[in-house]
Amino acid sequence: MENFSILYSHEYAIIELSRSLAQKISAQSPDADLVILCIGTDRSTGDALGPLVGSKLSQYKKTMTGLYGTLDEPVHAMNLEETLKAIKANHQHPYIIAIDACLGKLKNVGMINLVDGPLKPGAGVKKELPAVGDIHITGIVNVGGFMEYFVLQNTRLNLVMKMADVISASIIEAIHQPMILKHSEKNIPLHQTEKLIL
């Protein structure tokens, strides 16, 4: 399956991202245990994308049993390896969706990327961390190439919050595609289906 990218402010961002993500999830073995691994820290505005997504997803406790990384309990450079050991111990056949912020070209700021294969966290700020995820979602929160720590710490929270809204809503809808299809006959807009799952 192809990788996917879309601007967070696109009119159909949630619809398109959830559809692409659902295709990747549905292609997995029925016994795969879905794990959402949100990487980052709230000590840096730009790097808070992952924990913000995790906290938004934590509202859906009944279905988010494999959720790691929230504002309350972030997963970052200091505890990533420990978290990976916990995932291995708690999930027999984990299918990991890793989520993280990243830096990129100016023209790509605001883009959300869904990519096959593992994420290399910390690469943008020259950290050596283990690659994680069967697939990964990244949000380009600011421009890379120079003074990465400073850039991440001076990223607009407004942008990060809006990107987290799109990513978390897309994940919820992708996981509940059967429910979405079931209610489509009632003409319930796709972006409103998350209210049905609370």
Contacts in CASP RR format, 6 or more apart in sequence:
PFRMAT RR
TARGET T0000
AUTHOR 0000-0000-0000
METHOD contacts of the structure
MODEL  1
MENFSILYSHEYAIIELSRSLAQKISAQSPDADLVILCIGTDRSTGDALG
PLVGSKLSQYKKTMTGLYGTLDEPVHAMNLEETLKAIKANHQHPYIIAID
ACLGKLKNVGMINLVDGPLKPGAGVKKELPAVGDIHITGIVNVGGFMEYF
VLQNTRLNLVMKMADVISASIIEAIHQPMILKHSEKNIPLHQTEKLIL
1 20 0 8 1.000
1 23 0 8 1.000
1 24 0 8 1.000
1 27 0 8 1.000
1 116 0 8 1.000
3 113 0 8 1.000
3 114 0 8 1.000
3 115 0 8 1.000
3 116 0 8 1.000
4 16 0 8 1.000
4 17 0 8 1.000
4 20 0 8 1.000
4 113 0 8 1.000
4 114 0 8 1.000
5 111 0 8 1.000
5 112 0 8 1.000
5 113 0 8 1.000
5 114 0 8 1.000
6 13 0 8 1.000
6 16 0 8 1.000
6 17 0 8 1.000
6 111 0 8 1.000
6 112 0 8 1.000
7 13 0 8 1.000
7 110 0 8 1.000
7 111 0 8 1.000
7 112 0 8 1.000
8 110 0 8 1.000
8 111 0 8 1.000
8 112 0 8 1.000
8 139 0 8 1.000
8 159 0 8 1.000
8 162 0 8 1.000
8 163 0 8 1.000
8 166 0 8 1.000
9 110 0 8 1.000
9 162 0 8 1.000
10 16 0 8 1.000
13 112 0 8 1.000
13 166 0 8 1.000
13 170 0 8 1.000
14 166 0 8 1.000
14 169 0 8 1.000
14 170 0 8 1.000
14 173 0 8 1.000
14 190 0 8 1.000
14 191 0 8 1.000
15 173 0 8 1.000
15 190 0 8 1.000
15 191 0 8 1.000
17 112 0 8 1.000
17 114 0 8 1.000
17 166 0 8 1.000
17 167 0 8 1.000
17 170 0 8 1.000
17 174 0 8 1.000
18 169 0 8 1.000
18 170 0 8 1.000
18 171 0 8 1.000
18 172 0 8 1.000
18 173 0 8 1.000
18 174 0 8 1.000
18 177 0 8 1.000
18 190 0 8 1.000
19 174 0 8 1.000
20 114 0 8 1.000
21 97 0 8 1.000
21 114 0 8 1.000
21 137 0 8 1.000
21 170 0 8 1.000
21 171 0 8 1.000
21 174 0 8 1.000
22 173 0 8 1.000
22 174 0 8 1.000
22 175 0 8 1.000
22 177 0 8 1.000
24 114 0 8 1.000
24 116 0 8 1.000
24 135 0 8 1.000
25 34 0 8 1.000
25 95 0 8 1.000
25 174 0 8 1.000
25 175 0 8 1.000
26 177 0 8 1.000
28 95 0 8 1.000
29 93 0 8 1.000
31 92 0 8 1.000
31 93 0 8 1.000
32 93 0 8 1.000
32 94 0 8 1.000
32 95 0 8 1.000
33 66 0 8 1.000
33 91 0 8 1.000
33 92 0 8 1.000
33 93 0 8 1.000
33 94 0 8 1.000
33 95 0 8 1.000
34 66 0 8 1.000
34 94 0 8 1.000
34 95 0 8 1.000
34 97 0 8 1.000
34 175 0 8 1.000
35 66 0 8 1.000
35 67 0 8 1.000
35 68 0 8 1.000
35 87 0 8 1.000
35 91 0 8 1.000
35 94 0 8 1.000
35 95 0 8 1.000
35 96 0 8 1.000
35 97 0 8 1.000
36 54 0 8 1.000
36 57 0 8 1.000
36 64 0 8 1.000
36 66 0 8 1.000
36 67 0 8 1.000
36 68 0 8 1.000
36 96 0 8 1.000
36 97 0 8 1.000
36 99 0 8 1.000
36 171 0 8 1.000
37 68 0 8 1.000
37 69 0 8 1.000
37 75 0 8 1.000
37 83 0 8 1.000
37 87 0 8 1.000
37 96 0 8 1.000
37 97 0 8 1.000
37 98 0 8 1.000
37 99 0 8 1.000
37 132 0 8 1.000
37 133 0 8 1.000
38 50 0 8 1.000
38 51 0 8 1.000
38 53 0 8 1.000
38 54 0 8 1.000
38 57 0 8 1.000
38 67 0 8 1.000
38 68 0 8 1.000
38 69 0 8 1.000
38 70 0 8 1.000
38 75 0 8 1.000
38 99 0 8 1.000
38 100 0 8 1.000
39 50 0 8 1.000
39 69 0 8 1.000
39 75 0 8 1.000
39 76 0 8 1.000
39 80 0 8 1.000
39 98 0 8 1.000
39 99 0 8 1.000
39 100 0 8 1.000
39 119 0 8 1.000
39 121 0 8 1.000
39 132 0 8 1.000
40 47 0 8 1.000
40 48 0 8 1.000
40 49 0 8 1.000
40 50 0 8 1.000
40 51 0 8 1.000
40 69 0 8 1.000
40 74 0 8 1.000
40 75 0 8 1.000
40 76 0 8 1.000
40 100 0 8 1.000
40 101 0 8 1.000
40 121 0 8 1.000
41 47 0 8 1.000
41 48 0 8 1.000
41 51 0 8 1.000
41 74 0 8 1.000
41 76 0 8 1.000
42 48 0 8 1.000
42 51 0 8 1.000
42 52 0 8 1.000
42 71 0 8 1.000
42 74 0 8 1.000
44 149 0 8 1.000
44 152 0 8 1.000
44 153 0 8 1.000
44 155 0 8 1.000
45 152 0 8 1.000
45 153 0 8 1.000
45 154 0 8 1.000
45 155 0 8 1.000
45 156 0 8 1.000
45 157 0 8 1.000
45 160 0 8 1.000
46 101 0 8 1.000
46 141 0 8 1.000
46 142 0 8 1.000
46 152 0 8 1.000
46 153 0 8 1.000
46 155 0 8 1.000
46 160 0 8 1.000
47 101 0 8 1.000
47 152 0 8 1.000
48 71 0 8 1.000
48 101 0 8 1.000
48 157 0 8 1.000
48 160 0 8 1.000
49 99 0 8 1.000
49 100 0 8 1.000
49 101 0 8 1.000
49 139 0 8 1.000
49 141 0 8 1.000
49 160 0 8 1.000
49 163 0 8 1.000
49 164 0 8 1.000
49 167 0 8 1.000
50 69 0 8 1.000
50 99 0 8 1.000
50 100 0 8 1.000
50 101 0 8 1.000
50 164 0 8 1.000
51 69 0 8 1.000
51 70 0 8 1.000
51 71 0 8 1.000
51 74 0 8 1.000
51 75 0 8 1.000
52 71 0 8 1.000
52 160 0 8 1.000
52 161 0 8 1.000
52 164 0 8 1.000
52 168 0 8 1.000
53 99 0 8 1.000
53 164 0 8 1.000
53 167 0 8 1.000
53 168 0 8 1.000
53 171 0 8 1.000
54 67 0 8 1.000
54 69 0 8 1.000
54 70 0 8 1.000
54 71 0 8 1.000
54 99 0 8 1.000
54 168 0 8 1.000
55 70 0 8 1.000
55 71 0 8 1.000
55 72 0 8 1.000
56 164 0 8 1.000
56 165 0 8 1.000
56 168 0 8 1.000
57 64 0 8 1.000
57 67 0 8 1.000
57 168 0 8 1.000
57 171 0 8 1.000
57 172 0 8 1.000
58 64 0 8 1.000
58 67 0 8 1.000
58 70 0 8 1.000
59 198 0 8 1.000
60 172 0 8 1.000
60 197 0 8 1.000
60 198 0 8 1.000
63 175 0 8 1.000
63 176 0 8 1.000
63 197 0 8 1.000
66 90 0 8 1.000
66 91 0 8 1.000
68 75 0 8 1.000
68 83 0 8 1.000
68 86 0 8 1.000
68 87 0 8 1.000
69 75 0 8 1.000
69 83 0 8 1.000
75 83 0 8 1.000
77 121 0 8 1.000
77 122 0 8 1.000
77 127 0 8 1.000
77 129 0 8 1.000
80 121 0 8 1.000
80 129 0 8 1.000
80 130 0 8 1.000
80 132 0 8 1.000
81 130 0 8 1.000
84 130 0 8 1.000
84 132 0 8 1.000
87 94 0 8 1.000
87 96 0 8 1.000
88 94 0 8 1.000
95 134 0 8 1.000
96 132 0 8 1.000
96 133 0 8 1.000
96 134 0 8 1.000
96 135 0 8 1.000
97 133 0 8 1.000
97 134 0 8 1.000
97 135 0 8 1.000
97 136 0 8 1.000
97 137 0 8 1.000
97 171 0 8 1.000
98 118 0 8 1.000
98 119 0 8 1.000
98 121 0 8 1.000
98 132 0 8 1.000
98 133 0 8 1.000
98 135 0 8 1.000
98 136 0 8 1.000
98 137 0 8 1.000
99 136 0 8 1.000
99 137 0 8 1.000
99 138 0 8 1.000
99 167 0 8 1.000
100 119 0 8 1.000
100 121 0 8 1.000
100 122 0 8 1.000
100 136 0 8 1.000
100 137 0 8 1.000
100 138 0 8 1.000
100 139 0 8 1.000
101 138 0 8 1.000
101 139 0 8 1.000
101 140 0 8 1.000
101 141 0 8 1.000
101 152 0 8 1.000
101 160 0 8 1.000
102 123 0 8 1.000
102 124 0 8 1.000
102 138 0 8 1.000
102 139 0 8 1.000
102 140 0 8 1.000
102 141 0 8 1.000
103 124 0 8 1.000
103 140 0 8 1.000
103 141 0 8 1.000
103 142 0 8 1.000
103 143 0 8 1.000
103 144 0 8 1.000
103 145 0 8 1.000
103 148 0 8 1.000
103 151 0 8 1.000
103 152 0 8 1.000
104 140 0 8 1.000
104 142 0 8 1.000
104 143 0 8 1.000
104 144 0 8 1.000
104 145 0 8 1.000
105 143 0 8 1.000
105 144 0 8 1.000
106 143 0 8 1.000
108 140 0 8 1.000
109 140 0 8 1.000
109 141 0 8 1.000
109 142 0 8 1.000
109 143 0 8 1.000
109 159 0 8 1.000
110 139 0 8 1.000
110 140 0 8 1.000
110 141 0 8 1.000
110 159 0 8 1.000
110 163 0 8 1.000
111 139 0 8 1.000
111 140 0 8 1.000
112 137 0 8 1.000
112 138 0 8 1.000
112 139 0 8 1.000
112 140 0 8 1.000
112 163 0 8 1.000
112 166 0 8 1.000
112 167 0 8 1.000
113 137 0 8 1.000
113 138 0 8 1.000
113 139 0 8 1.000
113 140 0 8 1.000
114 135 0 8 1.000
114 136 0 8 1.000
114 137 0 8 1.000
115 135 0 8 1.000
115 136 0 8 1.000
115 137 0 8 1.000
115 138 0 8 1.000
116 134 0 8 1.000
116 135 0 8 1.000
117 133 0 8 1.000
117 134 0 8 1.000
117 135 0 8 1.000
117 136 0 8 1.000
118 131 0 8 1.000
118 132 0 8 1.000
118 133 0 8 1.000
118 134 0 8 1.000
118 136 0 8 1.000
119 131 0 8 1.000
119 132 0 8 1.000
119 133 0 8 1.000
119 136 0 8 1.000
119 138 0 8 1.000
120 129 0 8 1.000
120 131 0 8 1.000
121 127 0 8 1.000
121 129 0 8 1.000
121 132 0 8 1.000
122 129 0 8 1.000
124 144 0 8 1.000
124 148 0 8 1.000
125 148 0 8 1.000
125 149 0 8 1.000
125 152 0 8 1.000
126 148 0 8 1.000
137 167 0 8 1.000
139 163 0 8 1.000
139 167 0 8 1.000
141 152 0 8 1.000
141 155 0 8 1.000
141 159 0 8 1.000
141 160 0 8 1.000
141 163 0 8 1.000
142 151 0 8 1.000
142 152 0 8 1.000
142 154 0 8 1.000
142 155 0 8 1.000
143 151 0 8 1.000
144 151 0 8 1.000
169 191 0 8 1.000
169 194 0 8 1.000
172 194 0 8 1.000
172 197 0 8 1.000
173 180 0 8 1.000
173 190 0 8 1.000
173 193 0 8 1.000
173 194 0 8 1.000
176 193 0 8 1.000
176 196 0 8 1.000
176 197 0 8 1.000
179 193 0 8 1.000
179 196 0 8 1.000
179 197 0 8 1.000
180 190 0 8 1.000
180 193 0 8 1.000
183 193 0 8 1.000
183 196 0 8 1.000
188 196 0 8 1.000
END
